[in-house]
Amino acid sequence: MDAAEEIGAFAAKTHLSRLLREAESGKSFIIKRRGRVVARLLPPESEENQASDLEEVLEEFRKIRSKQKGTVKIKEWIEEGRR
């Protein structure tokens, strides 16, 4: 992968259509605001890679779920994670 081009946030907003076309063809951008990195614009992954990643995530969820007995209350887990 080529080195990502750095671009200011204002220029990125002004030239978003061009940046999207270039990202679609494989180019990456690092977007900065006041000298700090605030975002990265990357080319899309192939659909094959996305499907593979999704399957990995789903398999991990299945493993976690298989260890839980009874009903799972997601809201309780979220609240517990905030403590």
C-alpha positions as CSV (number, residue, x, y, z in Angstrom):
1,M,0.0,0.0,0.0
2,D,1.3,3.5,-0.9
3,A,1.9,6.0,1.9
4,A,-1.2,7.9,2.7
5,E,-1.4,11.5,1.6
6,E,-2.0,14.1,4.4
7,I,-4.7,16.7,3.8
8,G,-6.3,19.4,6.0
9,A,-9.9,19.0,7.1
10,F,-11.0,22.1,5.2
11,A,-9.4,20.9,1.9
12,A,-10.9,17.4,2.5
13,K,-14.4,18.9,2.8
14,T,-13.8,21.1,-0.2
15,H,-12.5,18.2,-2.4
16,L,-14.5,15.3,-0.9
17,S,-15.8,14.1,-4.3
18,R,-12.3,13.8,-5.7
19,L,-10.9,12.2,-2.6
20,L,-13.7,9.6,-2.7
21,R,-12.9,8.8,-6.3
22,E,-9.2,8.4,-5.5
23,A,-9.9,6.3,-2.4
24,E,-12.2,4.0,-4.6
25,S,-9.2,3.5,-6.9
26,G,-6.9,2.5,-4.0
27,K,-5.4,5.8,-2.6
28,S,-5.4,6.5,1.2
29,F,-5.6,9.9,3.0
30,I,-4.9,11.1,6.5
31,I,-7.1,14.0,7.4
32,K,-5.7,16.6,9.9
33,R,-7.3,19.4,11.7
34,R,-4.9,22.0,13.3
35,G,-2.0,19.5,12.8
36,R,-3.7,16.6,14.5
37,V,-4.9,13.5,12.8
38,V,-8.7,13.3,13.0
39,A,-9.6,10.7,10.4
40,R,-8.3,8.3,7.7
41,L,-10.0,7.8,4.4
42,L,-9.1,4.3,3.1
43,P,-9.9,2.3,0.0
44,P,-12.8,-0.2,0.5
45,E,-11.9,-3.8,1.3
46,S,-12.9,-6.4,-1.2
47,E,-16.3,-8.0,-0.6
48,E,-14.5,-11.3,-0.1
49,N,-12.4,-9.8,2.8
50,Q,-15.5,-8.2,4.3
51,A,-17.4,-11.5,4.3
52,S,-14.4,-13.2,5.9
53,D,-14.2,-10.6,8.6
54,L,-17.9,-10.8,9.3
55,E,-17.7,-14.6,9.6
56,E,-14.9,-14.2,12.1
57,V,-16.8,-11.7,14.2
58,L,-20.0,-13.9,14.2
59,E,-18.0,-17.0,15.2
60,E,-16.5,-15.1,18.2
61,F,-20.1,-14.0,19.2
62,R,-21.2,-17.6,18.9
63,K,-18.4,-18.8,21.2
64,I,-19.2,-16.1,23.8
65,R,-22.9,-17.0,23.6
66,S,-22.3,-20.7,24.0
67,K,-20.7,-20.0,27.4
68,Q,-23.7,-18.1,28.7
69,K,-26.5,-19.9,30.3
70,G,-30.1,-18.7,30.1
71,T,-31.3,-15.3,28.9
72,V,-28.7,-12.7,28.1
73,K,-29.6,-9.1,28.9
74,I,-27.4,-6.9,26.9
75,K,-28.5,-3.7,28.7
76,E,-27.2,-5.2,32.0
77,W,-23.8,-6.0,30.3
78,I,-23.5,-2.5,29.0
79,E,-24.3,-1.0,32.4
80,E,-21.8,-3.4,34.0
81,G,-19.1,-2.3,31.6
82,R,-19.6,1.3,32.5
83,R,-18.7,0.7,36.2
